[in-house]
Amino acid sequence: MNFAQTLTFKGKNPVVTLLEKVYSTGVKLTTSAMEELETQIHHLPDLKKWFVEIFAKPA
């Protein structure tokens, strides 16, 4: 976790927090919830579907 906090991208450090909650598997988003998330994801051209750039909402 400390290593992740020291990373930088374009001069900015990530927000890193430890989650200790156990999440259920097999949970799916509704169509409207997924559409909201898709507005923050940019699929990189000529790469497989899992190569994406994710933009955070401004705080």
Secondary structure, 3 states (H helix, E strand, C coil): CHHHHHCCECCECCCCCCCCCCCCCCCCCCHHHHHHHHCCEEECCCCCCCCEEECCCCC
